[in-house]
Amino acid sequence: MNRIFATSLLALTLAACGGGDDAAIDETELEVATPPASGEAENGMEADATQASFTLEDAMEGSWRNPKEIARDEYRNPAETLEFFGIEGDDTVMEIWPGGGWYTNILAPWLHANGGTFIAAVISPDRSDRAAEALEAYQANYSPYPDLFGDLQYTYYDSASGPLGEPESVDAIVTFRNIHNWMGGDHTDKFFNDAFAVLKPGGVLGVVEHRLPSALNQDPSAPTGYVHQDYVTRLAEEAGFVLEEASEINANPADTADHPFGVWTLPPVSRTTDREGNTPEGFDAAKYQEIGESDRMTLRFVKPTDGETPAEPEVMEDATEE
């Protein structure tokens, strides 16, 4: 099967640039797929993709993923991450702010093949023309290929959105490298409260985020893109979640988190200039390529079941006063 290659790239941001939700539309590539060759959309999942034996590893090897996506696997460890979150193939899973669909391209085919449901929570297109353009580009990747990706469901999450869905209707929520955006927009509390409301009792909230070393000060707006792990934990626990486990699956000890352009100095963005086009004297782009993608926390929170007493907050080794 031929790959579904992207033919146009929209430069959209996931950087917290101080302010509203449109600050989150800027440097993530939204890849718009070309229509497959005749019959490919119907047969694109191959025979075993419609069977319960279709695994996360099968989805990762899917020919609909392009080489740039696959190159990120070594840093993002998608199969191990989703398995750590405890997500099952027949779950109803909501991804908050899926960006260009990097994780969607793995999750949606796997869930579709195993009887699950994928829900994308995006910025409402009513918020701005940029938000509407981002949603249109994202939907163009998936709506033409229901046999491959299933019938994706949509809801809205932003600083002014309503409930994510019917209360206690979702098995799992995942979000990847977004907490800093909501800190920049001053609606992190809203996110955790909205997530708690829509999850079923016992449901999982899986969070991956760029990790700020405890020795560095946390700016409340997270302009570098890095966040203290204990800060994320505290926000979730204040909303009612229990931290069940933290993992080092996505750790990168080579990342010192003190780069000239914040986390966006590192791949995949690899920024080399500031917003005025200036490059610092002596800047060595190769140094940051060698580091790879950022050091990341990977946290599994659980919504307690009725009558369950939340455990005492776990004391993290890198905990520090904010």
VOBA-1610 file (N, C-alpha, C; in pm, whole numbers, padded with zeros to 5 digits, always signed):
BEGIN
Met+00083-00118+00000Met+00000+00000+00000Met+00087+00125+00000Asn+00051+00221-00081Asn+00125+00347-00083Asn+00095+00427+00041Arg+00193+00502+00085Arg+00172+00588+00201Arg+00079+00703+00165Ile+00005+00749+00267Ile-00076+00869+00251Ile+00015+00986+00287Phe+00069+01051+00187Phe+00166+01156+00214Phe+00099+01291+00229Ala+00158+01375+00313Ala+00108+01510+00331Ala+00151+01595+00213Thr+00058+01682+00167Thr+00090+01769+00055Thr+00090+01915+00093Ser+00036+01950+00207Ser+00043+02089+00251Ser+00060+02092+00401Leu+00136+02188+00449Leu+00164+02200+00591Leu+00116+02335+00640Leu+00036+02333+00744Leu-00006+02456+00807Leu+00079+02475+00931Ala+00146+02589+00942Ala+00227+02616+01061Ala+00136+02664+01170Leu+00112+02575+01266Leu+00020+02605+01375Leu+00091+02584+01507Thr+00064+02664+01607Thr+00142+02665+01730Thr+00091+02585+01845Leu+00183+02523+01918Leu+00152+02467+02048Leu+00236+02538+02153Ala+00279+02659+02127Ala+00360+02732+02223Ala+00272+02825+02303Ala+00299+02834+02433Ala+00225+02927+02516Ala+00288+03063+02500Cys+00225+03147+02423Cys+00283+03277+02391Cys+00212+03387+02468Gly+00145+03353+02573Gly+00088+03449+02662Gly-00049+03494+02620Gly-00153+03425+02651Gly-00284+03478+02624Gly-00383+03374+02584Gly-00467+03409+02485Gly-00582+03328+02453Gly-00548+03198+02386Asp-00655+03129+02343Asp-00636+02996+02287Asp-00563+02999+02153Asp-00573+03109+02079Asp-00501+03117+01953Asp-00351+03116+01972Ala-00305+03146+02094Ala-00161+03133+02121Ala-00118+02989+02108Ala-00212+02897+02107Ala-00179+02755+02095Ala-00184+02708+01951Ile-00198+02799+01856Ile-00202+02758+01715Ile-00085+02823+01643Asp+00030+02749+01631Asp+00147+02814+01571Asp+00255+02725+01513Glu+00309+02629+01581Glu+00423+02560+01523Glu+00411+02409+01512Thr+00294+02356+01529Thr+00273+02214+01504Thr+00233+02196+01358Glu+00291+02100+01292Glu+00256+02076+01152Glu+00127+01995+01144Leu+00027+02053+01077Leu-00094+01978+01046Leu-00077+01922+00906Glu-00074+01792+00895Glu-00045+01729+00768Glu-00176+01692+00699Val-00197+01746+00582Val-00320+01724+00508Val-00296+01614+00406Ala-00364+01503+00423Ala-00337+01386+00340Ala-00400+01400+00202Thr-00330+01348+00101Thr-00389+01340-00032Thr-00479+01218-00039Pro-00581+01219-00125Pro-00666+01101-00137Pro-00585+00979-00180Pro-00610+00863-00120Pro-00537+00742-00162Pro-00574+00701-00304Ala-00496+00614-00359Ala-00527+00559-00490Ala-00659+00484-00484Ser-00718+00462-00596Ser-00848+00396-00603Ser-00848+00265-00525Gly-00945+00250-00435Gly-00958+00129-00356Gly-00874+00127-00232Glu-00778+00219-00220Glu-00687+00214-00106Glu-00758+00250+00024Ala-00852+00344+00016Ala-00923+00383+00138Ala-01002+00266+00195Glu-01056+00183+00104Glu-01134+00069+00151Glu-01045-00043+00203Asn-00927-00057+00144Asn-00841-00170+00179Asn-00720-00130+00262Gly-00715-00003+00302Gly-00595+00050+00364Gly-00556-00012+00495Met-00648-00077+00564Met-00615-00131+00695Met-00559-00272+00689Glu-00555-00330+00571Glu-00510-00467+00554Glu-00601-00561+00632Ala-00591-00689+00605Ala-00689-00784+00656Ala-00698-00786+00807Asp-00584-00793+00876Asp-00590-00811+01020Asp-00624-00683+01095Ala-00631-00569+01025Ala-00664-00443+01092Ala-00810-00436+01132Thr-00892-00524+01078Thr-01033-00526+01117Thr-01060-00632+01223Gln-00955-00695+01273Gln-00969-00799+01372Gln-00925-00748+01509Ala-00974-00814+01614Ala-00936-00775+01750Ala-00787-00795+01774Ser-00721-00872+01689Ser-00578-00896+01705Ser-00494-00778+01656Phe-00558-00678+01599Phe-00486-00560+01552Phe-00437-00482+01672Thr-00304-00472+01688Thr-00243-00419+01809Thr-00193-00276+01789Leu-00149-00217+01901Leu-00087-00086+01892Leu+00038-00090+01804Glu+00113-00198+01816Glu+00233-00213+01734Glu+00195-00218+01586Asp+00084-00283+01554Asp+00037-00284+01415Asp+00004-00143+01368Ala-00060-00066+01454Ala-00094+00071+01419Ala+00031+00155+01397Met+00132+00134+01481Met+00256+00209+01465Met+00323+00177+01332Glu+00306+00056+01283Glu+00368+00015+01157Glu+00281+00043+01036Gly+00165+00106+01058Gly+00072+00132+00950Gly+00132+00218+00841Ser+00103+00185+00717Ser+00160+00257+00604Ser+00101+00396+00586Trp-00005+00429+00662Trp-00060+00565+00658Trp+00025+00663+00738Arg+00120+00614+00817Arg+00210+00703+00893Arg+00330+00738+00804Asn+00362+00867+00797Asn+00471+00906+00710Asn+00605+00901+00784Pro+00716+00906+00713Pro+00847+00889+00777Pro+00878+00991+00886Lys+00831+01115+00871Lys+00856+01215+00975Lys+00788+01177+01106Glu+00669+01121+01097Glu+00601+01076+01218Glu+00678+00960+01283Ile+00714+00863+01203Ile+00780+00744+01254Ile+00914+00779+01320Ala+00982+00882+01269Ala+01110+00923+01325Ala+01097+00971+01469Arg+00978+01010+01510Arg+00956+01059+01647Arg+00928+00945+01747Asp+00907+00824+01697Asp+00870+00713+01786Asp+00972+00688+01895Glu+01100+00704+01862Glu+01205+00673+01961Glu+01200+00768+02080Tyr+01145+00888+02061Tyr+01134+00984+02169Tyr+00997+00978+02238Arg+00894+00939+02165Arg+00758+00947+02218Arg+00703+00813+02265Asn+00765+00703+02222Asn+00731+00570+02274Asn+00580+00548+02284Pro+00509+00560+02172Pro+00363+00561+02181Pro+00300+00433+02233Ala+00347+00317+02189Ala+00286+00193+02236Ala+00307+00176+02386Glu+00431+00199+02432Glu+00461+00185+02575Glu+00383+00288+02657Thr+00368+00410+02604Thr+00296+00514+02676Thr+00148+00481+02691Leu+00085+00440+02583Leu-00057+00407+02588Leu-00082+00283+02673Glu+00009+00187+02668Glu-00003+00069+02754Glu+00013+00109+02901Phe+00104+00201+02930Phe+00119+00250+03067Phe-00008+00317+03117Phe-00075+00390+03029Phe-00201+00454+03068Phe-00311+00350+03090Gly-00291+00229+03043Gly-00391+00124+03063Gly-00507+00129+02968Ile-00490+00191+02854Ile-00599+00205+02757Ile-00621+00073+02684Glu-00747+00036+02669Glu-00784-00086+02598Glu-00843-00049+02462Gly-00836-00145+02369Gly-00880-00119+02233Gly-01027-00088+02218Asp-01110-00133+02311Asp-01254-00106+02301Asp-01298+00011+02389Asp-01203+00090+02438Asp-01234+00206+02521Asp-01286+00323+02437Thr-01355+00413+02505Thr-01384+00546+02449Thr-01276+00638+02500Val-01194+00688+02407Val-01075+00766+02441Val-01086+00906+02382Met-01061+01006+02464Met-01062+01145+02420Met-00920+01199+02424Glu-00876+01256+02312Glu-00747+01325+02310Glu-00773+01475+02309Ile-00714+01545+02404Ile-00732+01690+02415Ile-00624+01759+02332Trp-00668+01843+02239Trp-00580+01918+02151Trp-00484+01825+02078Pro-00535+01748+01982Pro-00450+01651+01911Pro-00355+01710+01810Gly-00353+01843+01793Gly-00257+01904+01702Gly-00275+01856+01560Gly-00164+01814+01498Gly-00169+01765+01362Gly-00208+01619+01350Gly-00230+01551+01463Gly-00278+01414+01458Gly-00172+01308+01475Trp-00058+01343+01535Trp+00049+01244+01549Trp-00001+01122+01626Tyr-00064+01142+01739Tyr-00117+01030+01815Tyr-00247+00978+01756Thr-00324+01064+01692Thr-00448+01019+01628Thr-00420+00911+01526Asn-00310+00923+01454Asn-00278+00826+01349Asn-00247+00687+01405Ile-00221+00680+01534Ile-00200+00552+01601Ile-00327+00508+01673Leu-00383+00599+01749Leu-00498+00565+01832Leu-00624+00534+01751Ala-00656+00618+01654Ala-00783+00602+01584Ala-00794+00469+01509Pro-00694+00426+01430Pro-00707+00296+01364Pro-00714+00180+01463Trp-00636+00188+01571Trp-00636+00081+01671Trp-00772+00071+01740Leu-00827+00183+01782Leu-00957+00181+01848Leu-01066+00136+01751His-01061+00186+01628His-01162+00148+01529His-01161-00002+01504Ala-01042-00061+01496Ala-01031-00204+01468Ala-01077-00290+01584Asn-01079-00234+01705Asn-01109-00313+01824Asn-01239-00272+01894Gly-01322-00193+01824Gly-01453-00159+01878Gly-01456-00038+01969Gly-01346+00037+01974Gly-01341+00156+02057Gly-01387+00281+01984Thr-01381+00393+02052Thr-01423+00521+01996Thr-01316+00626+02024Phe-01281+00705+01922Phe-01185+00814+01938Phe-01259+00947+01932Ile-01234+01032+02031Ile-01293+01165+02036Ile-01180+01267+02037Ala-01184+01362+01945Ala-01086+01470+01940Ala-01148+01594+02005Ala-01083+01645+02109Ala-01128+01769+02174Ala-01041+01883+02123Val-01099+01971+02043Val-01025+02075+01974Val-01075+02212+02017Ile-00998+02315+01982Ile-01043+02452+02006Ile-01165+02479+01917Ser-01268+02538+01973Ser-01389+02566+01896Ser-01357+02652+01775Pro-01409+02616+01657Pro-01385+02698+01538Pro-01449+02835+01548Asp-01542+02852+01640Asp-01605+02983+01660Asp-01512+03082+01729Arg-01403+03032+01784Arg-01312+03120+01858Arg-01237+03214+01765Ser-01200+03167+01646Ser-01124+03250+01554Ser-01114+03180+01419Asp-01073+03257+01318Asp-01050+03197+01186Asp-00936+03096+01192Arg-00837+03123+01275Arg-00723+03031+01285Arg-00768+02898+01344Ala-00854+02903+01444Ala-00904+02779+01503Ala-00988+02701+01403Ala-01068+02772+01325Ala-01149+02705+01223Ala-01062+02640+01117Glu-00954+02709+01078Glu-00863+02654+00978Glu-00792+02530+01031Ala-00754+02534+01158Ala-00686+02419+01218Ala-00778+02297+01221Leu-00903+02318+01258Leu-00998+02206+01263Leu-01024+02150+01124Glu-01040+02238+01026Glu-01064+02192+00890Glu-00948+02107+00839Ala-00826+02149+00868Ala-00709+02074+00824Ala-00702+01938+00893Tyr-00731+01936+01022Tyr-00728+01810+01097Tyr-00834+01714+01043Gln-00955+01762+01022Gln-01063+01675+00974Gln-01032+01621+00834Ala-00961+01700+00753Ala-00928+01655+00618Ala-00839+01532+00618Asn-00766+01509+00728Asn-00683+01390+00738Asn-00764+01263+00753Tyr-00884+01274+00811Tyr-00953+01155+00861Tyr-01091+01130+00800Ser-01167+01234+00775Ser-01305+01213+00729Ser-01315+01137+00597Pro-01217+01148+00504Pro-01232+01071+00380Pro-01205+00921+00397Tyr-01155+00878+00513Tyr-01109+00740+00528Tyr-01172+00671+00649Pro-01305+00661+00653Pro-01369+00601+00771Pro-01335+00453+00790Asp-01304+00381+00682Asp-01269+00241+00697Asp-01135+00224+00768Leu-01052+00324+00760Leu-00922+00318+00824Leu-00925+00376+00965Phe-00979+00497+00978Phe-00974+00567+01106Phe-01104+00560+01186Gly-01210+00508+01126Gly-01339+00508+01193Gly-01406+00644+01182Asp-01517+00657+01249Asp-01593+00782+01249Asp-01550+00863+01371Leu-01451+00949+01352Leu-01401+01028+01465Leu-01511+01118+01520Gln-01517+01126+01651Gln-01610+01215+01718Gln-01536+01342+01759Tyr-01610+01451+01774Tyr-01548+01579+01807Tyr-01619+01647+01923Thr-01540+01715+02004Thr-01591+01803+02107Thr-01493+01919+02118Tyr-01525+02016+02205Tyr-01442+02136+02214Tyr-01381+02149+02352Tyr-01255+02188+02351Tyr-01193+02233+02476Tyr-01113+02360+02449Asp-01145+02466+02521Asp-01067+02590+02520Asp-01106+02668+02645Ser-01055+02788+02656Ser-01075+02865+02779Ser-01220+02903+02803Ala-01305+02897+02699Ala-01445+02936+02713Ala-01542+02823+02681Ser-01490+02700+02662Ser-01577+02589+02621Ser-01664+02540+02736Gly-01772+02470+02699Gly-01859+02407+02797Gly-01808+02268+02832Pro-01895+02181+02884Pro-01853+02046+02921Pro-01794+01970+02802Leu-01701+01880+02831Leu-01638+01800+02727Leu-01733+01695+02669Gly-01837+01663+02743Gly-01933+01563+02699Gly-02028+01530+02812Glu-02105+01425+02793Glu-02195+01381+02899Glu-02113+01339+03020Pro-02157+01372+03139Pro-02081+01333+03259Pro-02059+01182+03263Glu-01938+01144+03302Glu-01901+01004+03323Glu-01928+00917+03200Ser-01884+00967+03083Ser-01910+00896+02958Ser-01784+00849+02886Val-01666+00880+02939Val-01540+00851+02871Val-01452+00762+02959Asp-01387+00664+02895Asp-01300+00573+02970Asp-01163+00633+02999Ala-01111+00709+02903Ala-00976+00762+02920Ala-00962+00894+02845Ile-00885+00983+02903Ile-00847+01109+02840Ile-00695+01112+02833Val-00642+01152+02719Val-00498+01166+02705Val-00467+01305+02650Thr-00355+01359+02692Thr-00308+01485+02637Thr-00157+01486+02639Phe-00099+01535+02530Phe+00045+01528+02510Phe+00103+01667+02490Arg+00186+01709+02586Arg+00262+01834+02577Arg+00171+01955+02560Asn+00067+01964+02645Asn-00028+02074+02636Asn-00046+02154+02764Ile-00006+02101+02878Ile-00031+02171+03004Ile+00027+02312+03001His+00147+02328+02942His+00208+02461+02937His+00122+02560+02859Asn+00050+02511+02756Asn-00039+02599+02682Asn-00151+02653+02771Trp-00206+02564+02854Trp-00317+02604+02938Trp-00270+02691+03054Met-00145+02674+03094Met-00087+02767+03191Met-00073+02905+03129Gly-00029+02910+03002Gly-00016+03037+02933Gly-00149+03107+02914Gly-00254+03028+02895Gly-00388+03083+02879Gly-00467+03094+03007Asp-00406+03051+03120Asp-00466+03061+03252Asp-00596+02983+03264His-00595+02858+03213His-00713+02773+03232His-00677+02627+03261Thr-00568+02607+03333Thr-00532+02471+03372Thr-00635+02412+03470Asp-00682+02492+03565Asp-00784+02443+03658Asp-00907+02396+03582Lys-00948+02472+03482Lys-01065+02436+03402Lys-01044+02303+03333Phe-00925+02283+03276Phe-00900+02156+03209Phe-00918+02038+03302Phe-00852+02041+03418Phe-00860+01926+03508Phe-01001+01904+03560Asn-01074+02011+03586Asn-01212+01997+03632Asn-01302+01941+03522Asp-01284+01989+03399Asp-01363+01938+03287Asp-01333+01791+03260Ala-01205+01755+03268Ala-01166+01616+03246Ala-01225+01525+03353Phe-01220+01570+03477Phe-01274+01490+03587Phe-01423+01464+03566Ala-01496+01565+03521Ala-01641+01552+03506Ala-01680+01452+03399Val-01607+01448+03287Val-01649+01363+03176Val-01600+01219+03190Leu-01501+01194+03273Leu-01450+01058+03291Leu-01543+00973+03376Lys-01550+00846+03342Lys-01622+00750+03426Lys-01545+00729+03556Pro-01613+00692+03664Pro-01539+00652+03784Pro-01442+00539+03750Gly-01319+00552+03794Gly-01215+00457+03756Gly-01146+00492+03626Gly-01195+00597+03558Gly-01135+00638+03431Gly-00997+00698+03450Val-00920+00699+03342Val-00780+00739+03345Val-00759+00871+03273Leu-00679+00956+03334Leu-00626+01076+03268Leu-00477+01055+03249Gly-00432+01045+03123Gly-00292+01026+03093Gly-00230+01156+03045Val-00123+01198+03109Val-00058+01326+03079Val+00089+01304+03046Val+00131+01358+02933Val+00273+01370+02901Val+00304+01519+02886Glu+00410+01565+02952Glu+00444+01707+02946Glu+00593+01727+02960His+00644+01833+02894His+00783+01872+02909His+00811+01900+03056Arg+00920+01842+03108Arg+00945+01847+03253Arg+01054+01950+03287Leu+01019+02040+03375Leu+01113+02140+03426Leu+01184+02084+03548Pro+01318+02084+03549Pro+01390+02037+03668Pro+01350+02118+03791Ser+01346+02052+03906Ser+01302+02118+04028Ser+01395+02232+04068Ala+01520+02230+04021Ala+01614+02336+04055Ala+01585+02465+03982Leu+01502+02460+03876Leu+01469+02579+03800Leu+01333+02632+03845Asn+01319+02765+03847Asn+01195+02827+03892Asn+01084+02809+03789Gln+00963+02788+03841Gln+00846+02773+03755Gln+00778+02907+03735Asp+00776+02957+03612Asp+00696+03073+03578Asp+00552+03024+03563Pro+00454+03090+03627Pro+00314+03043+03620Pro+00259+03034+03477Ser+00317+03109+03383Ser+00269+03104+03246Ser+00351+03009+03158Ala+00452+02945+03215Ala+00532+02844+03145Ala+00579+02889+03007Pro+00645+03004+02996Pro+00685+03054+02864Pro+00789+02968+02794Thr+00864+02886+02868Thr+00964+02799+02806Thr+00905+02666+02760Gly+00778+02640+02797Gly+00715+02513+02763Gly+00739+02403+02864Tyr+00822+02429+02966Tyr+00855+02328+03066Tyr+00775+02353+03195Val+00738+02243+03262Val+00651+02250+03379Val+00704+02156+03487His+00697+02199+03614His+00733+02111+03725His+00634+01995+03735Gln+00687+01876+03757Gln+00602+01758+03768Gln+00510+01766+03889Asp+00560+01816+04000Asp+00475+01823+04119Asp+00364+01926+04103Tyr+00386+02027+04018Tyr+00282+02126+03991Tyr+00165+02061+03916Val+00196+01982+03814Val+00091+01912+03740Val+00015+01817+03834Thr+00090+01746+03918Thr+00027+01653+04011Thr-00068+01725+04106Arg-00024+01839+04157Arg-00108+01913+04251Arg-00237+01962+04184Leu-00227+02012+04060Leu-00347+02057+03989Leu-00447+01944+03971Ala-00396+01826+03932Ala-00485+01712+03912Ala-00550+01668+04042Glu-00472+01664+04149Glu-00527+01620+04277Glu-00629+01720+04331Glu-00608+01848+04306Glu-00706+01947+04350Glu-00840+01931+04279Ala-00837+01875+04157Ala-00961+01849+04084Ala-01027+01718+04125Gly-00958+01637+04208Gly-01015+01512+04256Gly-00945+01387+04209Phe-00846+01400+04120Phe-00776+01283+04068Phe-00679+01227+04172Val-00645+01102+04151Val-00541+01034+04229Val-00427+01000+04133Leu-00305+01037+04171Leu-00189+00996+04092Leu-00162+00849+04120Glu-00190+00765+04021Glu-00171+00621+04040Glu-00026+00581+04018Glu+00037+00641+03916Glu+00177+00605+03890Glu+00241+00708+03796Ala+00370+00729+03815Ala+00450+00809+03724Ala+00552+00719+03656Ser+00582+00748+03531Ser+00674+00664+03453Ser+00784+00750+03393Glu+00900+00687+03372Glu+01011+00751+03305Glu+01023+00705+03159Ile+00914+00655+03103Ile+00915+00608+02964Ile+00970+00714+02869Asn+00927+00839+02892Asn+00962+00946+02799Asn+01066+01043+02857Ala+01146+00994+02949Ala+01252+01076+03007Ala+01367+01093+02907Asn+01434+01207+02918Asn+01555+01231+02839Asn+01654+01306+02927Pro+01744+01236+02995Pro+01838+01300+03087Pro+01931+01401+03022Ala+01942+01398+02890Ala+02030+01493+02821Ala+01969+01632+02811Asp+01839+01642+02839Asp+01770+01771+02826Asp+01781+01850+02956Thr+01849+01964+02950Thr+01867+02050+03069Thr+01757+02153+03084Ala+01671+02168+02984Ala+01553+02256+02989Ala+01588+02404+03006Asp+01706+02445+02966Asp+01745+02585+02979Asp+01795+02641+02845His+01719+02616+02740His+01762+02648+02605His+01718+02789+02563Pro+01785+02847+02463Pro+01757+02986+02424Pro+01611+03013+02387Phe+01547+02917+02322Phe+01409+02936+02278Phe+01316+02837+02347Gly+01349+02804+02470Gly+01268+02709+02545Gly+01269+02572+02480Val+01163+02498+02503Val+01156+02362+02450Val+01157+02360+02298Trp+01118+02473+02235Trp+01111+02479+02090Trp+01248+02491+02025Thr+01354+02499+02107Thr+01490+02492+02055Thr+01521+02350+02009Leu+01456+02252+02073Leu+01480+02111+02045Leu+01392+02062+01930Pro+01424+01946+01874Pro+01335+01884+01776Pro+01200+01853+01841Pro+01092+01850+01765Pro+01089+01861+01619Pro+01081+02004+01565Val+01060+02104+01653Val+01049+02242+01604Val+01186+02295+01564Ser+01287+02278+01651Ser+01425+02317+01621Ser+01437+02464+01582Arg+01383+02551+01666Arg+01389+02694+01640Arg+01534+02743+01649Thr+01570+02834+01559Thr+01706+02888+01557Thr+01709+03040+01575Thr+01592+03104+01572Thr+01587+03249+01590Thr+01474+03285+01684Asp+01481+03405+01742Asp+01369+03454+01820Asp+01262+03509+01726Arg+01158+03567+01781Arg+01046+03612+01697Arg+01081+03735+01613Glu+01193+03797+01644Glu+01241+03908+01561Glu+01343+03862+01458Gly+01369+03732+01454Gly+01462+03677+01356Gly+01607+03678+01397Asn+01634+03701+01526Asn+01772+03708+01574Asn+01819+03572+01627Thr+01941+03537+01595Thr+02004+03415+01645Thr+02111+03454+01746Pro+02112+03393+01866Pro+02214+03428+01966Pro+02355+03402+01914Glu+02449+03483+01957Glu+02587+03463+01919Glu+02637+03328+01969Gly+02703+03255+01881Gly+02757+03125+01919Gly+02655+03013+01923Phe+02534+03038+01876Phe+02429+02936+01878Phe+02470+02816+01793Asp+02458+02697+01849Asp+02499+02573+01780Asp+02376+02483+01767Ala+02313+02487+01651Ala+02191+02409+01629Ala+02217+02259+01644Ala+02336+02213+01603Ala+02367+02070+01609Ala+02362+02019+01753Lys+02398+02102+01847Lys+02396+02064+01989Lys+02256+02022+02032Tyr+02158+02094+01985Tyr+02020+02066+02027Tyr+01961+01949+01950Gln+02008+01928+01828Gln+01966+01809+01756Gln+02017+01683+01826Glu+02138+01692+01881Glu+02195+01577+01951Glu+02118+01544+02078Ile+02064+01645+02143Ile+01983+01621+02264Ile+01859+01541+02230Gly+01797+01571+02116Gly+01672+01505+02079Gly+01553+01578+02138Glu+01440+01511+02146Glu+01320+01574+02200Glu+01333+01587+02352Ser+01242+01662+02410Ser+01253+01705+02550Ser+01240+01591+02650Asp+01290+01618+02771Asp+01263+01531+02885Asp+01117+01549+02924Arg+01045+01438+02944Arg+00900+01445+02966Arg+00856+01360+03083Met+00767+01415+03162Met+00696+01339+03263Met+00585+01260+03195Thr+00553+01143+03248Thr+00442+01062+03198Thr+00364+01017+03320Leu+00243+01067+03336Leu+00166+01051+03459Leu+00031+00986+03431Arg-00005+00890+03515Arg-00136+00825+03505Arg-00220+00861+03628Phe-00322+00942+03605Phe-00416+00978+03710Phe-00545+00898+03694Val-00612+00874+03805Val-00737+00798+03802Val-00845+00875+03876Lys-00966+00872+03820Lys-01082+00927+03890Lys-01133+00821+03987Pro-01136+00851+04117Pro-01178+00749+04214Pro-01320+00699+04186Thr-01342+00572+04217Thr-01477+00517+04208Thr-01559+00563+04329Asp-01689+00549+04322Asp-01776+00593+04431Asp-01733+00528+04561Gly-01716+00610+04661Gly-01682+00559+04793Gly-01535+00535+04813Glu-01456+00550+04707Glu-01312+00527+04719Glu-01247+00647+04785Thr-01161+00623+04881Thr-01088+00730+04949Thr-00958+00757+04876Pro-00939+00881+04829Pro-00813+00910+04759Pro-00692+00883+04848Ala-00588+00829+04788Ala-00465+00803+04862Ala-00397+00934+04897Glu-00309+00928+04994Glu-00232+01047+05028Glu-00147+01087+04906Pro-00134+01218+04880Pro-00053+01261+04765Pro+00086+01200+04770Glu+00129+01148+04654Glu+00261+01087+04646Glu+00367+01196+04649Val+00470+01174+04727Val+00581+01270+04735Val+00678+01236+04623Met+00690+01328+04527Met+00777+01306+04414Met+00920+01344+04449Glu+01015+01272+04395Glu+01155+01299+04427Glu+01199+01437+04386Asp+01135+01492+04278Asp+01177+01623+04231Asp+01085+01733+04282Ala+01006+01705+04387Ala+00912+01804+04437Ala+00986+01927+04489Thr+00925+02042+04466Thr+00983+02167+04511Thr+00872+02267+04532Glu+00899+02367+04613Glu+00798+02471+04635Glu+00784+02553+04508Glu+00660+02586+04472Glu+00635+02668+04352Glu+00642+02814+04389
//
